[in-house]
Each structure stands twice: as C-alpha cells, then as structure tokens.
Amino acid sequence: MTDARRTLVLFPDAHGIARGKLLNRGLDEMQRVGFSSGVFSKDVYGHPVLFPVLAKPFGAADIKVAVTEQDARPLKRGTAGVLGASEIAIGAVADPRGDPHPLDFRMHLRSFLNRTSDLLGVRIGAELEFYLIDGANRAHLAPDGQAYAFGGIGIRQHCLREMLEALDHAGLGWRDISQENERDQYEIALDHSDPLEQADRIFLARLICRTVAASHGLRCTFIAVEDQNRSPSNLHLHVSARSDGADAATWSKRIASGMVRVLDEALLAISPTCNSRYARHIASFRSGMNDISDGGRFSALRRLEEDGTPRVELRTPTADANPYLAILMILAGMSMASDGDEIPAPRPLDFVFANSIAEFEESRLARAALPEETISLFASMKRHEAQKATEFATFEAERGALLKVL
C-alpha cells in the first residue's frame, strides 16, 4: 500500500450501516464531504421510501459530513491495507438545509451525553455475534456446531485472525472471541468504554469484519436470523457505572430500571427489523419477557459483578441493531430512572412489529432523547419497511435482501 495519507470518511445511516468515501488526503483541517441526500431515505432493504421527504424539497442537494483532525483514527498497516486508508473518521451529518440531520443517531447520542452529566461514569461493553457464510457446501469440513467448540475457529482461523488483527490495528479493543451455538457462528466481546466510543467500536467492527471476510470469499453477516432453524445473532450490551461513593446496588437497580423501560417502550430500537422478530420463535439463550436475574442467561436482563463493579447485561438486542440508537435508549431509560423505582413483575414482550413502531412514537424515552421530527421520520421509515417485508413473500427472499447490507 502507498504511504500517502488517505482518509476513509464514514457516517452511520439510519440503520447504523456504514456509508462513506475514501479521500486522497489527510485531515489536517476540517473537511466537509458531500453525499447524496437520498442515502438517509432508504429502508434497510435499500428502497428510498423517504426520498420525497428527505431529498426532493431541497432539489436533491448534498448532505455534508464534517470531520476534523480530532475525529481521525490512525490505522496501522494491517487495517490500512484492508480498508485502503491510513486513517478513518466518523463525521457529523448536516442535512441540505445545513442543520444536523434528523436521522444521524450518532449526533443524537453525543448531544444527549453532553446534556446529561450524571451519566458521565457509564461504561458499556458489547458482545457482537455474527455468522460466516461460505458459498460452497463443504460438509466434510463442517466443525462441531456447539458453543465454545474450537473446531470452527480452527477452520476459519486465517479469516478470524485477520479480523482480530484488523480490530487491533484500528484501536478497537476486544476481550475474547468464541464460537457460538451454531456452525460458523461467532461472538467477539469488545472492551468496555464510554457509550459513544462503544457505539463507534460496534459500528466499525461490523464494517471491518465484513470487509475482511469478503477478502476470504466469505460473507460476514449481522442479520438477526440467518436461518429459522439456527440460533439468532445478538448484540449483548453490558452497562456499568463508576459509583463515586454511591451505593453499588443503587446504580445496578438504576441501570436495570432503565433497561426495562427500553424493553417496554423502545423495543424497536434494539430489535429493529421484521427479520429480528423471528428470533422469538427460536430456542436460544434469550427471553421473551422483560425479566431480570442474577447471572441467569435465560432472562432479558442479567445482573453481574466484575472486580467489585456491578453491571447489567441486556441480552435482547439483535446484532442488526443500530448501536447509536440502542445505547441512546438505554441511557435515556437510565436518566428517567430514580432510586425509588421498583422493578416490575415480569411480563411478555410485545414482538408485533407494528405495535413496536407505535410504542416508539409514544415513548417517553424517545421523546426525552430525540426531536419530534426524528421520531416521526424513523417511525414512517419502519412502517414502509414493514410493508416491503410483506412484499418479499418468503423468508428467503427477505434474507437475501438483508445479506447485501447487514
């Protein structure tokens, strides 16, 4: 690879999927990079369902992504070779009016953190699950499809090693990797960090893993349900907080109370596609309730402790969730929780997609963290998306569309 400085400028679309351009220059000064305004109009399948709203009134003028030298992450040679860049930067999006784009959930997360100082001590870890799909049917090489079996990692070692090295070279700390419940299903646990940094890590890890897998002739996918007869892929989010003298049990309760609010009011943010709703029919380590346990893997919320610090794991999010929106809703739930809150008795989650959209529109969490325009646009997109999902007619047809982007 050339030694010339090249910057990969990225932004997350409404679904948390990476979009960007490679600049043949570094970020010695602020850059405002133009993109088609229609990119935010697309549903998860790629249909421009909001184009008349988000593009045409402005003559399809550009959105602008602003990045500065402070946004740049230098890439070491391994990842630089994979992505063709010497540095990577995630920018803030302005719509054609010059205002912050209403569907830039990264910006909304950053803004919420700036105005809620009591959440500065929050730390979040993530366990990101995915499948590697091989086009060829090599059944004679099929490894043991069981959790923690190392056969799959052995066969995929070259691809997985390059993935992990690429994460290292991008400065994305990870704790461990393991095989999950199915053949060619894996989980990478990312180091704990502050909320915005963790959302960025998930966003970048998905891009890097997909890119590395493609170079090996494999498809890395984060769709929730790759096969209705196989375990779903999830995004487990671990939340902890520095107590600063506060009672640890109080913080744990506040985190759990906030997560329960997300399950009740903003399931759309953590289970965001029609495909993700198939997960409730598959027997796996997840719950269809808003229940909580001490260490139990079959509950939606799992209370844990590490080095004396309490943390709560939210196990319900699927791997296709927009990390910025999912983490934003958890923080909004925590900001609304109080010390006197009681955890409600467990009750079933409502997995009907249309109901989740309506709940999100009325959610106090969403209204506390997002502008009304954002809530309305996102709900409208998801209603269009639900209609498009029915037009695919079969699970396989919808899956094929999702594999292109997730």
C-alpha positions in Angstrom: 0.0 0.0 0.0 1.2 3.6 -0.7 2.5 5.7 2.1 0.2 8.6 1.0 -2.3 9.7 3.6 -5.8 8.7 2.7 -8.9 9.2 4.9 -11.9 7.0 5.0 -14.7 9.3 6.0 -17.7 7.4 7.4 -21.1 8.1 8.9 -23.9 5.7 10.1 -27.1 5.8 8.1 -30.4 5.5 9.9 -29.8 1.7 10.4 -26.3 2.1 11.7 -24.8 0.8 8.5 -21.5 2.4 7.4 -21.6 4.8 4.5 -18.6 6.8 3.3 -15.9 8.0 0.9 -12.2 7.5 0.6 -10.4 10.8 0.5 -7.0 11.1 -1.2 -5.7 13.3 1.6 -5.4 13.5 5.4 -7.4 15.6 7.9 -5.1 18.5 8.6 -8.1 20.8 8.6 -11.9 20.4 8.7 -13.3 18.6 5.7 -17.0 18.8 4.7 -17.6 15.9 2.4 -20.7 15.8 0.2 -23.0 12.8 -0.2 -26.4 12.3 -1.9 -29.2 13.3 0.4 -31.1 10.2 -0.6 -28.9 7.9 1.4 -30.9 8.6 4.6 -34.1 7.9 2.8 -33.6 4.2 2.3 -35.1 1.5 4.4 -33.0 -1.4 5.5 -33.6 -3.2 2.2 -32.3 -0.2 0.2 -35.7 1.2 -1.0 -35.7 5.0 -0.9 -39.0 5.2 0.9 -38.4 8.6 2.4 -36.9 10.2 -0.7 -39.8 12.6 -1.3 -39.4 13.9 2.3 -35.6 14.0 2.7 -34.4 14.8 -0.8 -36.8 16.4 -3.2 -37.7 19.5 -1.2 -34.1 20.5 -1.5 -33.5 19.6 -5.1 -31.6 16.5 -4.0 -28.8 18.8 -2.7 -25.9 17.2 -0.8 -25.8 16.3 2.8 -22.4 17.3 4.3 -20.3 15.1 6.6 -18.0 17.2 8.7 -14.8 15.7 10.0 -11.8 17.2 11.8 -8.3 16.0 12.7 -9.7 15.2 16.2 -12.1 12.7 14.6 -9.3 10.8 12.8 -8.3 7.3 14.0 -4.9 6.3 12.6 -4.8 2.8 11.1 -1.8 0.5 11.4 -0.7 -1.2 8.2 -2.8 -4.3 8.6 -6.1 -2.5 8.7 -4.9 0.2 6.4 -4.4 -2.5 3.8 -7.9 -3.9 4.4 -9.7 -0.6 4.1 -7.3 1.2 1.7 -6.8 4.1 4.2 -4.2 5.5 6.6 -6.9 6.9 8.9 -10.6 6.6 9.5 -13.0 9.3 10.7 -16.7 9.2 11.7 -18.3 12.5 11.0 -21.4 14.6 11.9 -24.0 14.9 9.2 -25.7 18.1 8.1 -28.9 17.9 6.0 -29.3 20.0 2.8 -30.7 22.9 5.0 -27.3 22.9 6.9 -29.0 21.6 10.1 -27.9 18.5 11.9 -29.5 15.6 10.1 -32.6 14.3 12.0 -31.6 10.6 11.3 -28.0 11.0 12.4 -28.4 8.9 15.6 -24.7 9.3 16.4 -25.1 13.0 16.7 -28.2 12.5 18.9 -26.2 10.2 21.2 -23.4 12.7 21.5 -25.9 15.5 22.2 -27.7 13.5 24.9 -24.4 12.7 26.7 -23.4 16.4 26.6 -26.6 17.4 28.4 -26.7 14.5 31.0 -23.6 14.9 33.1 -24.8 12.4 35.7 -24.2 9.6 33.1 -20.6 10.5 32.5 -19.4 7.5 34.6 -21.4 5.0 32.5 -19.3 2.3 30.8 -20.6 -0.1 28.1 -19.3 -3.4 26.8 -20.6 -5.3 23.9 -20.7 -8.9 22.7 -21.3 -8.9 18.9 -22.4 -12.1 17.3 -22.3 -12.9 13.6 -22.3 -15.8 11.0 -19.7 -16.5 8.4 -21.4 -17.9 5.3 -19.4 -20.0 2.7 -20.9 -20.2 -0.8 -19.5 -23.7 -1.3 -21.1 -26.7 0.5 -18.1 -28.3 2.3 -20.0 -30.6 4.6 -17.0 -32.8 5.0 -15.2 -30.0 6.8 -18.1 -29.0 9.0 -16.9 -28.5 12.5 -18.8 -29.1 15.7 -21.6 -26.6 16.0 -21.6 -26.1 19.7 -20.9 -23.2 22.0 -17.2 -22.8 22.8 -16.2 -25.6 20.5 -13.0 -24.6 18.8 -13.4 -26.6 15.6 -15.0 -23.7 13.7 -12.4 -21.3 14.8 -9.7 -23.7 13.7 -11.1 -24.0 10.2 -11.7 -20.2 9.9 -8.5 -19.3 11.7 -7.0 -17.3 8.9 -10.1 -15.2 8.4 -10.8 -14.7 12.1 -7.1 -13.9 12.8 -7.1 -11.2 10.2 -10.4 -9.8 11.6 -8.9 -9.6 15.1 -5.7 -8.1 13.8 -7.6 -5.5 11.9 -9.6 -4.6 15.0 -6.2 -4.3 16.9 -4.8 -2.1 14.2 -7.8 0.2 14.2 -7.5 0.6 18.0 -10.7 -1.4 18.7 -10.0 -3.3 21.9 -11.5 -6.8 22.3 -11.5 -9.2 25.2 -12.2 -12.6 23.6 -13.7 -14.5 20.7 -15.7 -17.7 20.9 -17.7 -20.0 18.7 -21.4 -19.6 19.4 -24.2 -22.2 19.3 -24.1 -22.9 15.6 -21.5 -23.9 13.0 -19.8 -20.7 11.6 -21.4 -18.5 14.3 -19.0 -16.5 16.4 -19.0 -13.8 19.1 -16.5 -11.1 19.7 -16.5 -9.3 23.1 -15.4 -5.7 22.8 -13.7 -3.9 25.7 -15.8 -1.7 27.9 -15.6 2.0 27.1 -17.7 5.2 27.3 -21.1 5.0 25.5 -20.2 6.9 22.3 -16.9 5.1 21.9 -18.6 1.8 22.3 -21.2 2.6 19.7 -18.3 3.6 17.4 -16.5 0.4 18.1 -19.5 -1.7 17.2 -20.1 0.3 14.0 -16.5 0.0 12.9 -16.2 -3.7 13.9 -19.1 -4.6 11.7 -17.5 -2.8 8.8 -14.1 -4.3 9.3 -15.3 -7.9 9.9 -17.5 -7.8 6.7 -14.6 -6.4 4.7 -12.1 -9.0 5.9 -14.5 -11.9 5.4 -15.1 -10.8 1.8 -11.4 -10.9 1.1 -11.5 -14.6 2.1 -14.5 -15.3 -0.1 -16.9 -15.4 2.9 -19.9 -13.3 3.8 -19.9 -12.0 7.4 -23.5 -11.1 8.3 -25.1 -9.5 11.3 -28.7 -10.1 10.3 -30.6 -11.3 13.4 -32.0 -14.5 11.9 -29.8 -16.0 9.2 -31.8 -19.3 9.2 -35.1 -20.0 11.0 -33.6 -23.3 12.2 -30.4 -21.8 13.7 -29.7 -19.6 16.7 -30.2 -15.9 16.1 -27.3 -13.4 16.3 -27.5 -10.9 19.2 -25.8 -7.8 20.4 -25.4 -8.2 24.2 -24.8 -4.8 25.9 -23.2 -4.7 29.3 -23.7 -1.5 31.3 -21.8 -0.4 34.4 -21.1 2.9 36.1 -18.4 4.2 38.4 -20.3 4.7 41.7 -18.1 7.5 43.1 -19.2 6.6 46.6 -22.8 5.9 45.7 -24.3 2.6 46.7 -23.4 0.0 44.1 -26.7 -1.7 44.5 -28.5 1.6 43.7 -26.6 2.0 40.5 -27.3 -1.6 39.5 -31.0 -1.0 40.1 -31.0 2.2 38.1 -29.4 0.5 35.1 -31.9 -2.3 35.3 -34.8 0.0 35.6 -33.7 1.9 32.6 -33.3 -1.3 30.6 -36.8 -2.4 31.5 -38.1 0.9 30.2 -36.3 0.2 26.9 -38.0 -3.2 26.6 -41.4 -1.8 27.3 -41.2 1.4 25.3 -38.4 1.2 22.7 -38.1 -2.4 21.6 -37.9 -1.0 18.0 -34.5 0.4 18.9 -33.0 -2.9 19.9 -34.9 -5.3 17.6 -35.3 -3.0 14.6 -36.2 -5.2 11.7 -39.0 -7.6 10.7 -36.3 -10.3 10.4 -35.3 -9.7 14.0 -38.8 -10.7 15.2 -38.3 -14.3 14.0 -35.8 -14.7 17.0 -38.7 -15.1 19.5 -39.6 -18.4 17.8 -36.1 -19.9 18.1 -35.0 -21.7 21.3 -31.8 -19.9 22.4 -30.3 -18.1 25.4 -32.8 -15.2 25.4 -36.1 -14.3 27.0 -39.4 -13.3 25.6 -40.1 -11.4 28.9 -38.8 -8.2 30.5 -37.4 -10.3 33.3 -34.2 -10.0 35.3 -32.0 -12.5 37.1 -28.7 -12.7 39.0 -26.4 -14.3 36.4 -29.1 -16.2 34.6 -28.6 -16.5 30.8 -32.3 -17.1 30.1 -33.5 -13.7 31.3 -33.7 -10.5 29.3 -31.6 -8.7 32.0 -28.7 -10.3 33.7 -27.1 -8.8 36.8 -23.4 -9.4 37.2 -20.4 -8.1 39.1 -16.8 -7.8 37.9 -13.9 -6.6 40.1 -16.5 -5.2 42.6 -18.3 -3.2 39.9 -21.9 -4.1 39.3 -23.1 -4.3 35.7 -26.3 -5.3 34.0 -26.4 -7.2 30.7 -29.2 -6.5 28.2 -29.5 -9.7 26.2 -32.4 -8.9 24.0 -30.8 -6.6 21.3 -30.2 -8.4 18.0 -27.0 -8.0 16.0 -28.7 -5.8 13.4 -29.5 -3.0 15.9 -28.2 0.5 15.3 -25.7 0.7 18.2 -26.1 4.5 18.5 -29.9 4.3 18.8 -29.8 1.2 21.1 -27.3 2.8 23.5 -29.1 6.1 23.4 -32.3 4.5 24.5 -30.6 2.7 27.4 -29.1 6.0 28.6 -32.4 7.7 28.2 -34.0 5.0 30.3 -31.3 5.4 33.0 -31.8 9.2 33.0 -35.5 8.7 33.8 -35.0 6.0 36.5 -35.0 7.0 40.1 -33.7 5.4 43.3 -37.3 4.6 44.3 -38.2 2.7 41.2 -39.3 -0.8 41.7 -38.6 -3.4 39.0 -42.0 -4.5 37.7 -43.1 -8.1 37.7 -42.0 -9.9 34.5 -44.4 -9.7 31.6 -44.2 -10.9 28.0 -42.6 -8.6 25.4 -44.8 -7.4 22.5 -43.0 -8.6 19.4 -45.6 -7.4 16.9 -43.6 -5.0 14.7 -46.4 -2.6 14.1 -47.0 -2.3 17.8 -43.3 -1.6 18.4 -43.5 1.3 15.9 -46.5 2.8 17.7 -44.9 2.4 21.1 -41.7 4.1 19.9 -43.7 7.1 18.6 -45.3 7.5 22.1 -42.2 6.5 24.1 -41.1 8.9 26.8 -37.6 7.6 26.3 -37.6 8.5 22.6 -39.1 12.0 23.4 -36.5 12.6 26.0 -33.6 11.9 23.7 -34.8 12.7 20.1 -36.5 15.5 18.3 -40.1 15.0 17.2 -39.0 15.1 13.5 -36.6 12.3 14.1 -39.2 10.1 15.8 -41.7 10.7 13.1 -39.3 10.0 10.2 -37.9 6.9 11.8 -41.4 5.5 12.5 -42.5 6.3 9.0 -39.5 4.5 7.5 -40.2 1.5 9.6 -43.8 1.4 8.5 -42.7 1.4 4.9 -40.1 -1.2 5.7 -42.8 -3.5 7.2 -44.8 -3.2 4.0 -41.7 -4.0 1.9 -41.1 -7.1 4.1 -44.5 -8.5 3.3 -43.8 -8.0 -0.5 -40.9 -10.3 -0.3 -43.4 -13.1 0.4 -40.8 -15.6 1.7 -38.2 -15.6 4.5 -35.5 -16.5 2.0 -36.3 -13.5 -0.3 -36.1 -11.0 2.6 -33.0 -12.7 3.9 -31.3 -12.3 0.5 -32.0 -8.5 0.6 -30.7 -8.1 4.1 -27.5 -10.1 3.4 -26.4 -7.3 1.0 -26.1 -4.7 3.8 -26.0 -6.5 7.2 
